Amino acid sequence: MNADMYTPVSASSSSILQSTNENVGTDTTITAKERNESNSFTADASAKQSTKSSAAKSSPRREKELEQIRQPVLQTQQIIDGEAEIDLHMALKQKSNDHSTTTTAVAQNPHTYKYPMPYPHPFAGALDEQEQWGYVHDARVLQKQNIVATIALSDPDKIHVCEPKVVHAEKDNLLTEEGLKVLEKIRVLPLPTDQKRPRIFCAIYAHEKSAAKIKAITETWGSRCDGFFVASTYTNRETGEVHLPHAGKEGTYNSIWQKVRSMAVYIYTNFGSDEYDYFHFCGDDTYIVMENLIHFLQTNPQVQEANDNGKPVSVGGFISAHKQLYNDGGPGYTLNRHALEYFIQTGLTDCYQNVDGLWEDMLMGNCIGKQGLVSTQEQGSNRMRSYHWGPNDVLNNGALLPRVHQKFYFRQRTWRRIDLKEPKDPLDSVSDTTIAFHWIKSPNQMRQIDHFFYPNNSPISDYCGQSQ
């Protein structure tokens, strides 16, 4: 298979990714009693408690559509209270196409909310600062702000950020000599001006302890998204952070699949119309070169053909697991509108709704793969990787990363499966049009990378210029 061709993702794969020690936060969920009571709540009761902002709202057609989706999900969803050992490997080996029969349990963390849930997860929606249901944030909040005015760094941090080409030691969690070599190879592409560019909605999963990382994202690449949303454990109207409770045990990375399910419903309900063309899902330790992502989505002929034919598309870096390729959830994956619609309209009811796990990238690929998902990695003009771990980790092949990441990201068979020969020099694996880095080690490293790529005309560069 050619590297620039799409890879079908099988819905019946028995692939499994190994566990990781990452944490995503401590969102709260509901007790069994609350969940049973919530089944009797009506949409009218929900509307009375709604505190929706002036942001986008669902149309009557969308509300009717969602009601048709909710009923079969709630009839088949069997979420069990208490801790449960999740045997996802057995769940993925189910021969039936009807994944609703999977008995893998989703553990719950008991929590009592100030107001009753309007619907069980993943349809509960978001909470405002007063814990009232029905909140919808302003997805364009960053575009309406003077980002430079929100940046406030200490003098030592200012020196680190405003002089990004200064070499630091690895222990400082800033750019090292190896990291700078990687960044120097990458260019930010100018966007084509002869056609309408795609509009991208950025969706980040995080938690309240991620506040410093999210602040750095809002000051850097997040402000270049057309729509911005952070699924968190508290609401901050100024940063796009939204308290979005979800099913599953919280405090660990193991509930990321249930978090993404709730994120998808929230996005589809409030922002899934024609306003946005693509939806990028990633974590709070990711950096996106937005222009390079937009350029690929706009100019790749296979992506355009799939969009024209109404096919689901997922764009991201490849990871190989048990003879199957998936778009790696680390640096994130980008779904087109058809993929999001198919997942909401079909995937919620027949695909892993009772599963709790951290393999959300693989599960998403399996779910929408039933519709003939086409998946691609952008190899850039030199046909190399465009999705990486942090800049400091590229040249040492991730030797300083946790061993599980070394095993699944840097192994040779991933290269063979995309018909590329693994280069002897790791620097040769870096595309000059790289799109994303994962495992950014500190908020200031995020700011350093941004200032390196955008030395002029960016919030960070403007801030550094004013601070001189």
N, C-alpha and C positions, 0 to 999 in steps of 0.2 A: 504494500500500500504506500502511495506517495505521502510524503510528510504534510503536504498542503491539502490533502483530501480529508473528507470527513470520515469519522469512525462511528459506525452504528453501535449503540450501547444496548446490550441485551437486557431485557426485563427479567429474564429467568437466570441471570448469572448467580453463581454461588460464591462470588468474590467477597472478601472481607478484609478490611483494613485493620491494622493492629491498633491497640489502645495508645492514647497519648496522654501526657500529664498536663495538658493545658487546662485552664479553668476559664469558664465564661460567665461566672457570676452566681447570684443568689436570688433569682426571681422567685416570687411566691406563687403558690397554686392553691387549690381549694380542697376542702374535705369531702369525703364521700356524701355526707349529709347535705352539704351545700350544693354539690353537683346534682344530686337527685332532685333537690328542691328547685334548682335552676331550670330543670326541664319544663316546668310549668309556667315559667315566666313568659310573658308575651312581649312582642315588639313594642306595644304601647307603653308597657312599664319601663322598657329600656329607654324609650324616647323621653319620658318624663325626667329621667336622671341624666340625660345626655347634655354634655357641655361642649358640643362641637364648636371648633373655631370657625373662622371664615374661610378655612381651607376647603379643598374639594370635597364634595359630598356625593353620596351614591344617588344615582338616578332611580326612579321607580322601576325601570326595567332591570337595573342591577340588583335592587332589593328583592324583586320577585325571583330573579335568577339565584340569588344567594339562598333564599328560603328553600328552593327546590334542591339545592346542594346540601343544605344543613340536615334535612330530614334523614336521608339514608346514612349520612355520616354518624349522626347521633344514635341511630338504630343499631349500627354495627360496632361502634366504638366501645371497647371494653377496657377502661383504664382502672387499674387495681391499686388501692391504697397500700401503703407500706413499702419497704424496700424490696426490690426484686432483682435477682441476678439475671441480667439480660443475655439470652442466648441468641444473639443476632445471627450467628452463623447458621443455626438451624432454621431461623426464619427465612433467610435468603435461599435456603435449599428447598423451600416449598415448591412442589411441582405445579401446583394450581396457579392459574393466572389471577385468581381471586385472592388477593393478599389480605382481604378482610378476615379470612379464616385463620390468620396467624394468631397464635395464642401468646406470643411474647408480650409481657406485661409492661406497662408504663407506670413507674413508681410515682407517687404523689408526695409532696410536702404539704401537710395541713396548714391552712392559713384562713383567717377570718377577715373578710374585707369589710370596709365601712358600709358599703352598699351591696346588695345581692348582685350576682353576675347575671347579665341579661341572657346569656347563652353559655353552655359549656365550651371549653376549648376545642378547637382552635378559633371559635367564632366569638369569643367573649369581647374582643376589642381592647382598647387601651384605656388607661386611667389618667386623669389630670392630676394636678398637684394636691387636690383635696380628695383624691381616690374616688372620684365619680367616674362612672363608665361612660363611654361614648365620645371620648376625646379624640379629635383628629388634628394633628399638628400641621403647621405650615411648611410644606416641603421646599419652599423657596426662601426660607428664612435667612439662609446664609447670603443669598444674592441681594437681600434687602439691607444688609448690614455694612457698616464700614469696618471690615475685618481688621484693618491695621489698628484701629482704635481699641480693639479688644485684646491685643497682644500686650502682655506685661511680663517681661523676663527679668530675672535677677542679673546683676552685672556679670557674674561668672557664666551664667547660661547665655547671656547676650554675646559674650566673646566666642563661645563654642559655636553658636548658631550663625553668627554673622561672619565668621571666618571658616567656612565649611571645608576648605582645602588644607587646613592644618591637620597633620596626622596625630591620631590619638591611640592610646593603648586599648586593647580589646576590653580590659576590665572597666573602662570608662563608659562603655555602651554608646560610643560615638563612632564616627567613621575612622577606620584604620587605613593604613597604606594600601592594603588589599582591597578594601571597599572603595577607595578613591579610584583605583585602577579600573574597577568594574564600571563605575559611573562615567568615567572619562570615555568609555567606548560607546555610550548611549547618546542618541540625539533625540530631541523632541521635535516631532514632525509638524510642519505647518498644516493646518486643516485645509482641505480643498474648498475653494470658494465658488466653484461653478455649479454646485448642487446643494440641496438642503441637507444639512448634517443630521445624523440620528440624535435623538434626545435620550439621555441616560439617567435613570433613577438609581441612586446608590443606597443600598440597604446594608447596614452594619449591625452585627450582633455583638452586644457588649453587656456591661453591668455597672453598678454604681462605682466600683473600684477602678473602672476604666476612665474616669472623668478626665484625668490628665492626658491620656492618649487621645480621647475624643476631642479635647480642646486643640491638640496639635493637628488633628485631621481637619478640623474646621478652619484652621489657619492656613492649611496647605491645600492638598488635592481635593478635599471635600467641597471647597468653595467653587470648584470647577464642574461639579455635578449639576445637571439640570434640575434634579430633585434629590433631596437628602433626607435620610431617615436612620435613626439609631434606635434599635430595639434594646431597651435597658430596663433597669429596675426602679427608675425614677424618671420624672418628667422635668425637662428644662426647655422652655419655649425658645430660648435664645440660641441653643446649640442643636436643636432638632432631636434631642434625646426624648424618648417616649417610654413611659412605663407600660410594657406590654407583657402581662402575665401569660403563662403557657403551661401546658401539662408537662409532667416529668419531674424527676428529682433535680433540685437545683443545688448550686454550689459546686458543681463539677461540670466538665465538658460533655458528660454523657447524655445530656438532654438537648443537645444542639439541634437534633432532628425535629423534636417537638417545637423548639423555638422557631425554627425556620418555617414550619407549617403555619404557626400563628402569624409570623411576619408576612408570609405569602397571602394569607387571607386579608390581613389589614391593608396591604398594598393594593391588592386586587379590588377590595371594596371601595377604597377611597381615591386611588390613583391609577387604576388599571385601565383607564379609558385610552383614547387616542392621544392623550397628552404626552405619553412617553413611549419610546420604541423598544428600549432595552432596560433590563433590571439587573444590576450587578450586586451579588451577595458576597460578603466577605467579613472577616473579623476585624478587631480593633487594632491589630498589629500589622496592618497591610498598608502599602503605599502604591498608589495607582498613577501612572503617567497618562492622564486622561486623554490628551491629544492623540497619543499613539493607539489607545484603544478605540477612540472614535474613528481614526483614520482607517484602521483595519475593518471595522464594522461597515464603514462607508464604501470601501474600495474592494473588498474581497468578493469576487464573483460568485463563489459558492454560497456565501451568506446571503447575497442579494437574491440569488435564484431561489433559495429556500424560503425567504420572506415572501417573494412574489407568488410562490406556490402554497403559502399558508402552512409551512412546516415548522415544527419546533426546532429551535437552534440553541445550542449551548456553546459558548466560547470560553476557553480557559486552558491552563496548562495541563498536560497529561500526567497521570499517575497510573502505574500498572499494579494490579492486584489480582492474583489468581487467574492469569490468562485473559484479563479484560482491562480495557483502558477506560478511565474516567477523567472528567475535569476535576482537578485538584481543588478542594475547598479552601486550602491555605491562602493562596493569593487571590482566591475568589473566582467565580464563574459568572458569566453574563448570559441571561436568558432573554430571548426575544419575546414579544408580546404573545405570540402563539404558544410558546412553551409555558408561560405563566398561566394563560387561560386554560390550557389543557390540564395542567396540574391541578388547578382549582376545580374545574368542572368534572374531572375524572379521577385524578390521582388521590384526592382527599377521601374518596369513598372506597377505593379498591387497592390502596397501596400503602401498607405499613402504618396504618393509623394507630395501631396498638404497640408500635415498636418504640423503644427508647434507646437512643444510641448516638455516638459521635460521628458516624459515617454518613453524615447528611449529604455530602457531595455524591457519594456512590448511590445512596437511596434516591436522591433526586434524579440522577441519570437513569436509574432503573425505572422509575415511575413514568417519566415522560418519554423514555425510550420505547414504550409500548406504542407510541404514536409514530415511531420511525425517527426518533431524535437523531439529528446530525450534530456531531461534536467535533471541534477543531482546536488545535493549538496554533497560535500565530507564531511562525518561526522567523519572521522578519526577512529583510532583504538578503541576509546571509544564511537563511534556513536553519537558524539555531533557536535556542529556547528564549521565550519572551516572558516567562513566568519563573520567578526564582525565590529562594529564601533570601535573607538579608544580604546586602552587598558584601559585608565582611565574611560571609560564609561560602561564597561562590568559589573562590580560588582554592580553598582547602577542602573542597567537596563536602562541606558540612561537618567537618571533624569536630567542631565545637558544639554542634547541635545534639539534642537527645538522640540516643541510638536508634529509636524507632523511626525518626525522620530520616536518618542516614540510610536505613534499610529500604525505605519505600520510595525515597525521592532520587537517590543517587545510584541506584542499581542499574546495571547495564541493560537488563531486558526491557526497561522502559524505552531506551533508545532504539533497541532492535525493533520493537513493535511499532514505532513510528518511522521505520525505514531510514534511520539516521545512524551513522557511526559515531560512537562516543569519542569526542576529541581527546587527544593526549593532554593538551593544555586546557584546563578548565575555563580560561578566559575566552577560548574559542567557542565555548558553548553559549556565550552571551550574545543575544541578538542586539544589533545596533538600534532596533526599534522596540526594545523591551517595554512591556506593558505594566508589570506588577512585581513587587517584592513583598515577601511575607516574612514574619518574624522580625519586624523592626523592633529594636531592643529598648528604645526609650523615646519619649516624646521629642527630646532634642535631636535625636538622630533623624527622626521624621522631618523636623524642621531643617536640619542640615542638608538632607537629600533634596528637599524642595528648593532651598536657596542655591544649591549646586546647579540644578536643572533650570532654574528661573532666576538668574542673577539680577534681572531687571524686570520691572512691571509685574510684581507679585506681592501679596500682603507681607510676606517675610522680608523680601528685598526692600520694600518701601519702609518697613519698620527699621531695618538695619540702617538704611540711608538716613532716616530721621534721627537715629541714635548716635550717629558719628559726631 
